[in-house]
C-alpha cells in the first residue's frame, strides 16, 4: 500500500473508522478460528474425563 494513500485514509474520521472496522473484523475472524479449536479440545476433554470416571466407577 502506498504510504501517501495510507496517510490520506487515516486523515479523515471516516477513514479511521474504516481502518478500525477492518481491524475489528480481522480480530473476530481469528477469534472464531481459535474458539473453534477450543470447543473441539473442550469436547474431547469432556469425553476423556467422562470415560475415565465411568471406568473408575464400574471397575
N, CA, C and O of each residue as an XYZ file, in Angstrom:
236
protein
N       0.846     -1.171      0.000
C       0.000      0.000      0.000
C       0.894      1.238      0.000
O       1.887      1.295      0.726
N       0.553      2.184     -0.782
C       1.326      3.421     -0.872
C       1.192      4.199      0.434
O       0.097      4.304      0.988
N       2.295      4.738      0.922
C       2.290      5.461      2.196
C       1.416      6.705      2.113
O       0.738      7.053      3.080
N       1.426      7.378      0.966
C       0.595      8.567      0.800
C      -0.884      8.193      0.855
O      -1.692      8.933      1.416
N      -1.239      7.047      0.274
C      -2.633      6.592      0.313
C      -3.035      6.251      1.732
O      -4.134      6.604      2.161
N      -2.167      5.570      2.475
C      -2.468      5.211      3.859
C      -2.598      6.457      4.720
O      -3.481      6.533      5.574
N      -1.730      7.430      4.503
C      -1.812      8.672      5.275
C      -3.102      9.408      4.940
O      -3.725      9.993      5.827
N      -3.506      9.389      3.699
C      -4.754     10.034      3.297
C      -5.957      9.322      3.884
O      -6.938      9.966      4.256
N      -5.896      8.013      3.971
C      -7.001      7.240      4.528
C      -7.182      7.538      6.010
O      -8.309      7.638      6.496
N      -6.070      7.681      6.726
C      -6.140      7.942      8.161
C      -6.333      9.413      8.489
O      -6.446      9.775      9.660
N      -6.371     10.255      7.483
C      -6.501     11.689      7.717
C      -7.939     12.088      8.029
O      -8.175     13.144      8.617
N      -8.895     11.258      7.643
C     -10.299     11.606      7.870
C     -10.906     10.699      8.929
O     -10.475      9.556      9.086
N     -11.895     11.191      9.655
C     -12.552     10.333     10.652
C     -13.195      9.093     10.038
O     -13.171      8.018     10.637
N     -13.765      9.240      8.850
C     -14.389      8.092      8.191
C     -13.344      7.057      7.792
O     -13.597      5.855      7.870
N     -12.173      7.519      7.366
C     -11.080      6.602      7.035
C     -10.592      5.858      8.260
O     -10.316      4.660      8.204
N     -10.486      6.584      9.380
C     -10.076      5.934     10.629
C     -11.098      4.897     11.057
O     -10.737      3.824     11.540
N     -12.380      5.219     10.879
C     -13.439      4.267     11.217
C     -13.346      3.023     10.344
O     -13.512      1.905     10.831
N     -13.080      3.217      9.052
C     -12.938      2.082      8.135
C     -11.777      1.184      8.550
O     -11.920     -0.038      8.583
N     -10.633      1.779      8.866
C      -9.470      1.002      9.293
C      -9.780      0.263     10.594
O      -9.401     -0.896     10.760
N     -10.467      0.933     11.510
C     -10.839      0.295     12.767
C     -11.782     -0.883     12.570
O     -11.631     -1.920     13.215
N     -12.745     -0.723     11.686
C     -13.693     -1.812     11.425
C     -13.027     -3.004     10.754
O     -13.346     -4.154     11.056
N     -12.096     -2.725      9.841
C     -11.361     -3.818      9.188
C     -10.504     -4.554     10.222
O     -10.434     -5.783     10.207
N      -9.854     -3.805     11.121
C      -9.052     -4.436     12.169
C      -9.942     -5.266     13.097
O      -9.563     -6.369     13.492
N     -11.108     -4.751     13.443
C     -12.040     -5.493     14.292
C     -12.514     -6.772     13.606
O     -12.637     -7.814     14.250
N     -12.778     -6.697     12.316
C     -13.186     -7.883     11.567
C     -12.081     -8.933     11.563
O     -12.361    -10.128     11.659
N     -10.832     -8.496     11.454
C      -9.713     -9.444     11.480
C      -9.616    -10.121     12.841
O      -9.379    -11.327     12.918
N      -9.798     -9.356     13.915
C      -9.747     -9.925     15.266
C     -10.875    -10.931     15.463
O     -10.661    -12.001     16.033
N     -12.065    -10.596     15.000
C     -13.210    -11.509     15.143
C     -12.984    -12.789     14.346
O     -13.313    -13.877     14.818
N     -12.428    -12.672     13.148
C     -12.157    -13.853     12.322
C     -11.153    -14.779     12.997
O     -11.363    -15.991     13.054
N     -10.070    -14.215     13.505
C      -9.067    -15.025     14.206
C      -9.676    -15.619     15.471
O      -9.415    -16.776     15.801
N     -10.481    -14.840     16.175
C     -11.145    -15.338     17.383
C     -12.067    -16.512     17.101
O     -12.132    -17.457     17.887
N     -12.775    -16.454     15.987
C     -13.662    -17.573     15.637
C     -12.868    -18.844     15.389
O     -13.292    -19.929     15.788
N     -11.724    -18.721     14.736
C     -10.888    -19.894     14.466
C     -10.365    -20.477     15.771
O     -10.390    -21.691     15.973
N      -9.888    -19.600     16.658
C      -9.363    -20.058     17.951
C     -10.459    -20.704     18.779
O     -10.233    -21.744     19.398
N     -11.637    -20.107     18.802
C     -12.737    -20.681     19.573
C     -13.198    -22.011     18.998
O     -13.616    -22.895     19.746
N     -13.128    -22.165     17.688
C     -13.491    -23.439     17.072
C     -12.565    -24.546     17.558
O     -13.019    -25.641     17.889
N     -11.278    -24.260     17.601
C     -10.311    -25.238     18.104
C     -10.538    -25.486     19.592
O     -10.463    -26.626     20.052
N     -10.815    -24.427     20.342
C     -11.027    -24.563     21.787
C     -12.245    -25.441     22.084
O     -12.201    -26.258     23.004
N     -13.321    -25.287     21.325
C     -14.502    -26.111     21.535
C     -14.192    -27.590     21.284
O     -14.641    -28.460     22.030
N     -13.430    -27.865     20.241
C     -13.085    -29.257     19.938
C     -12.228    -29.856     21.055
O     -12.432    -31.004     21.448
N     -11.280    -29.085     21.559
C     -10.455    -29.570     22.673
C     -11.292    -29.787     23.931
O     -11.105    -30.771     24.647
N     -12.212    -28.867     24.192
C     -13.076    -28.998     25.372
C     -13.962    -30.232     25.274
O     -14.108    -30.965     26.252
N     -14.544    -30.468     24.129
C     -15.399    -31.647     23.960
C     -14.590    -32.940     24.078
O     -15.060    -33.914     24.666
N     -13.384    -32.951     23.526
C     -12.532    -34.135     23.653
C     -12.173    -34.374     25.112
O     -12.159    -35.519     25.564
N     -11.884    -33.308     25.855
C     -11.555    -33.445     27.275
C     -12.745    -33.970     28.068
O     -12.571    -34.790     28.969
N     -13.942    -33.512     27.747
C     -15.147    -34.000     28.431
C     -15.334    -35.492     28.186
O     -15.662    -36.234     29.112
N     -15.128    -35.938     26.953
C     -15.286    -37.357     26.628
C     -14.239    -38.187     27.366
O     -14.562    -39.241     27.913
N     -12.987    -37.724     27.387
C     -11.925    -38.485     28.052
C     -12.172    -38.556     29.556
O     -12.067    -39.632     30.144
N     -12.495    -37.443     30.179
C     -12.732    -37.432     31.633
C     -13.978    -38.250     31.968
O     -14.006    -38.954     32.976
N     -14.996    -38.159     31.134
C     -16.203    -38.968     31.356
C     -15.907    -40.458     31.250
O     -16.426    -41.251     32.035
N     -15.089    -40.839     30.297
C     -14.720    -42.250     30.144
C     -13.900    -42.727     31.341
O     -14.124    -43.826     31.849
N     -12.941    -41.897     31.798
C     -12.148    -42.266     32.963
C     -13.016    -42.378     34.221
O     -12.832    -43.289     35.028
N     -13.942    -41.465     34.378
C     -14.846    -41.512     35.541
C     -15.707    -42.774     35.494
O     -15.861    -43.469     36.498
N     -16.261    -43.056     34.326
C     -17.110    -44.245     34.176
C     -16.303    -45.510     34.439
O     -16.787    -46.418     35.115
N     -15.087    -45.584     33.920
C     -14.240    -46.750     34.155
C     -13.899    -46.874     35.633
O     -13.860    -47.982     36.169
N     -13.653    -45.753     36.295
C     -13.332    -45.798     37.728
C     -14.515    -46.250     38.570
O     -14.338    -46.959     39.560
N     -15.704    -45.850     38.189
C     -16.896    -46.229     38.955
C     -17.238    -47.710     38.735
O     -17.606    -48.411     39.678
N     -17.117    -48.173     37.506
C     -17.532    -49.528     37.162
C     -16.456    -50.574     37.528
O     -16.785    -51.733     37.782
N     -15.204    -50.176     37.553
C     -14.159    -51.159     37.804
C     -13.713    -51.130     39.207
O     -12.833    -51.899     39.591
